[in-house]
Amino acid sequence: MTSLLVSASLSAAQDFLAPEQAFAFSARMRDASTIELSFRIADGYYMYRDKISVAADGATLGKFDIPRGKIKFDPNFGKELETIRHQLSLRIP
């Protein structure tokens, strides 16, 4: 079975949920050549769009699109960053 590594950054209020609660992950084969990765993102949490990456051991992945997000000024970085909230689905050939 191919293992996937999905990297994402998060931010939230002062009391943090466990990562598997904040970012409920699922994956399924959409067809013989496409996998669909989904994250249900808890209220108050988000992923930084530019930090999302996908890799697979033992497989070559095709190009995929990450949907556009909402711009948020992040005082920790001192700049505006694009964030994904609520739901993220990726179709990867």
Backbone bond lengths (Angstrom), bond angles and torsions (degrees), N, CA, C in turn:
res aa  C-N    CA-C-N  psi(-1)  N-CA   C-N-CA  omega(-1)  CA-C   N-CA-C  phi
1 M - - - 1.451 - - 1.518 108.51 -
2 T 1.279 116.57 137.65 1.450 121.86 179.55 1.513 109.15 -76.05
3 S 1.305 116.35 130.75 1.463 118.82 175.86 1.520 108.80 -96.66
4 L 1.304 115.15 145.65 1.458 121.12 -177.61 1.511 109.59 -115.90
5 L 1.291 115.48 143.89 1.444 121.63 173.97 1.514 106.64 -118.44
6 V 1.303 115.44 118.96 1.448 120.43 179.51 1.508 106.64 -118.24
7 S 1.299 116.21 125.43 1.450 120.90 -177.73 1.519 109.34 -113.43
8 A 1.312 115.69 132.13 1.454 120.16 178.44 1.515 108.75 -151.31
9 S 1.305 115.48 148.32 1.452 121.21 175.91 1.514 109.04 -98.89
10 L 1.332 115.85 154.97 1.454 119.42 -178.16 1.514 110.90 -137.00
11 S 1.299 114.29 164.78 1.450 121.82 173.08 1.510 107.42 -153.80
12 A 1.329 117.20 151.64 1.460 120.68 -179.31 1.518 110.02 -161.48
13 A 1.321 114.87 -174.84 1.452 121.34 177.18 1.521 109.00 -68.57
14 Q 1.317 117.94 -168.51 1.465 121.53 -173.70 1.521 113.78 -69.68
15 D 1.307 120.19 -35.23 1.460 122.73 178.32 1.522 108.84 -94.22
16 F 1.328 116.27 110.88 1.460 120.83 -175.37 1.517 111.58 -88.22
17 L 1.316 116.03 139.32 1.454 122.12 170.04 1.525 108.37 -77.76
18 A 1.320 116.48 158.26 1.458 119.81 171.27 1.527 107.57 -62.49
19 P 1.335 118.79 146.03 1.472 120.55 -177.10 1.526 113.86 -52.55
20 E 1.347 117.82 -40.32 1.465 119.55 -179.15 1.523 112.54 -68.87
21 Q 1.335 117.99 -19.23 1.464 121.40 174.06 1.526 110.75 -87.55
22 A 1.308 117.39 -40.21 1.466 121.64 -179.23 1.526 111.43 -69.64
23 F 1.341 116.24 -33.22 1.459 121.99 -176.22 1.521 108.88 -133.26
24 A 1.321 117.26 77.76 1.466 121.86 -178.51 1.529 108.47 -68.20
25 F 1.323 116.73 116.65 1.460 123.67 -172.94 1.521 110.96 -103.30
26 S 1.323 115.81 141.93 1.460 121.21 169.64 1.527 108.51 -145.56
27 A 1.328 115.00 155.92 1.468 120.95 178.51 1.527 107.89 -143.28
28 R 1.337 115.06 145.87 1.463 120.05 176.97 1.517 108.75 -153.41
29 M 1.311 114.84 155.10 1.456 120.43 173.56 1.523 107.48 -80.15
30 R 1.307 116.26 120.06 1.467 121.05 179.51 1.526 110.48 -78.38
31 D 1.336 115.13 -39.04 1.458 123.32 172.99 1.528 106.45 -155.87
32 A 1.307 117.71 -170.36 1.464 121.06 -174.65 1.525 113.85 -63.66
33 S 1.330 118.14 -19.18 1.460 119.94 -176.62 1.533 113.98 -127.84
34 T 1.333 118.39 12.29 1.470 120.47 -177.69 1.523 110.11 -137.74
35 I 1.321 115.12 130.21 1.457 120.50 174.24 1.533 108.05 -107.33
36 E 1.310 116.22 144.42 1.465 121.07 177.67 1.524 108.29 -115.23
37 L 1.317 115.66 122.31 1.459 122.69 176.28 1.515 108.18 -105.40
38 S 1.324 116.63 136.26 1.468 120.34 -179.46 1.522 110.42 -134.19
39 F 1.308 114.81 142.08 1.455 122.24 172.50 1.522 108.04 -125.49
40 R 1.315 117.14 129.34 1.457 122.19 168.92 1.521 104.18 -98.17
41 I 1.321 116.45 114.94 1.463 122.41 -172.61 1.524 108.46 -98.62
42 A 1.320 116.71 124.34 1.465 122.32 -177.02 1.528 111.00 -63.60
43 D 1.330 115.58 151.55 1.467 121.05 176.36 1.525 109.89 -55.20
44 G 1.318 115.91 135.65 1.455 121.68 179.52 1.519 114.18 87.16
45 Y 1.312 117.66 -3.66 1.461 122.80 179.28 1.524 109.37 -114.10
46 Y 1.327 115.52 159.34 1.461 120.38 177.80 1.511 109.94 -158.16
47 M 1.332 114.70 163.78 1.461 122.76 174.37 1.525 107.67 -111.87
48 Y 1.324 115.82 141.91 1.462 119.54 172.83 1.523 107.83 -79.21
49 R 1.318 116.62 122.18 1.472 121.22 -176.11 1.525 111.84 -56.86
50 D 1.329 117.97 -41.59 1.464 120.52 -175.87 1.532 113.21 -75.49
51 K 1.324 117.85 -4.11 1.469 121.51 178.26 1.527 112.52 -103.23
52 I 1.324 117.78 -1.53 1.457 121.44 -178.06 1.530 108.75 -81.74
53 S 1.322 115.25 127.56 1.466 120.54 176.01 1.522 108.75 -145.71
54 V 1.312 115.87 157.06 1.461 121.87 -179.34 1.519 107.91 -136.09
55 A 1.332 116.16 135.35 1.460 121.92 176.13 1.519 108.18 -139.69
56 A 1.322 117.26 154.34 1.458 121.87 179.79 1.520 109.71 -135.80
57 D 1.323 116.16 134.14 1.464 120.82 173.17 1.521 108.52 -80.28
58 G 1.308 117.16 129.20 1.457 120.97 175.14 1.516 115.27 80.95
59 A 1.324 118.38 11.03 1.472 121.16 179.33 1.525 109.05 -145.39
60 T 1.313 115.23 152.77 1.458 121.16 174.18 1.519 107.48 -103.59
61 L 1.316 116.25 124.76 1.457 121.11 -179.24 1.518 110.37 -95.79
62 G 1.327 115.70 143.14 1.454 120.75 175.13 1.522 110.21 -84.75
63 K 1.314 115.45 177.01 1.465 120.54 177.89 1.516 109.60 -70.00
64 F 1.326 115.41 147.20 1.460 121.21 177.86 1.516 108.97 -143.11
65 D 1.310 115.25 157.73 1.455 121.35 -179.21 1.520 110.13 -102.35
66 I 1.325 115.54 139.40 1.455 122.10 171.98 1.521 106.23 -103.66
67 P 1.319 117.65 125.71 1.467 118.88 -177.46 1.531 112.05 -60.87
68 R 1.310 114.80 154.37 1.462 120.57 177.81 1.518 108.26 -67.76
69 G 1.319 116.60 150.83 1.457 121.93 -178.57 1.515 112.26 -119.37
70 K 1.302 115.17 -164.54 1.456 123.32 -179.93 1.532 108.30 -99.76
71 I 1.329 116.07 134.86 1.461 121.35 179.14 1.531 109.02 -77.66
72 K 1.336 115.62 132.20 1.460 122.00 -179.96 1.523 108.06 -135.66
73 F 1.326 116.68 133.80 1.457 119.51 173.12 1.520 107.79 -78.09
74 D 1.317 116.59 123.86 1.457 121.47 179.89 1.526 109.02 -108.65
75 P 1.331 117.57 109.96 1.464 119.92 -178.01 1.531 112.99 -64.15
76 N 1.337 118.11 -24.29 1.461 120.54 177.93 1.522 111.91 -66.41
77 F 1.332 116.59 -33.70 1.460 121.59 179.41 1.529 111.87 -100.32
78 G 1.339 116.87 -13.52 1.452 120.76 179.50 1.515 114.04 69.23
79 K 1.340 117.07 25.92 1.462 120.17 179.68 1.519 109.81 -155.94
80 E 1.332 115.20 170.21 1.454 121.51 176.57 1.527 109.24 -81.93
81 L 1.330 115.45 136.98 1.456 121.75 179.11 1.520 108.91 -131.68
82 E 1.318 115.72 151.95 1.457 120.73 179.76 1.532 109.13 -90.03
83 T 1.335 116.09 128.54 1.462 120.98 -176.88 1.524 111.27 -120.55
84 I 1.332 114.72 148.70 1.461 122.48 176.29 1.523 106.72 -108.53
85 R 1.331 116.80 128.80 1.460 121.64 -178.13 1.528 110.07 -125.33
86 H 1.319 115.97 157.19 1.461 126.24 173.19 1.526 114.32 71.37
87 Q 1.316 118.51 -59.98 1.470 121.13 -174.46 1.519 109.92 -149.86
88 L 1.321 115.89 139.47 1.462 121.61 172.87 1.521 107.92 -135.87
89 S 1.320 116.39 125.39 1.460 122.17 175.05 1.516 108.48 -125.57
90 L 1.319 115.93 131.55 1.466 122.19 179.16 1.515 109.09 -123.78
91 R 1.311 117.18 131.30 1.470 123.09 173.99 1.530 106.54 -105.88
92 I 1.334 114.94 118.60 1.449 119.84 -173.05 1.526 109.69 -120.65
93 P 1.332 116.10 119.40 1.470 119.36 178.35 1.542 110.95 -75.89
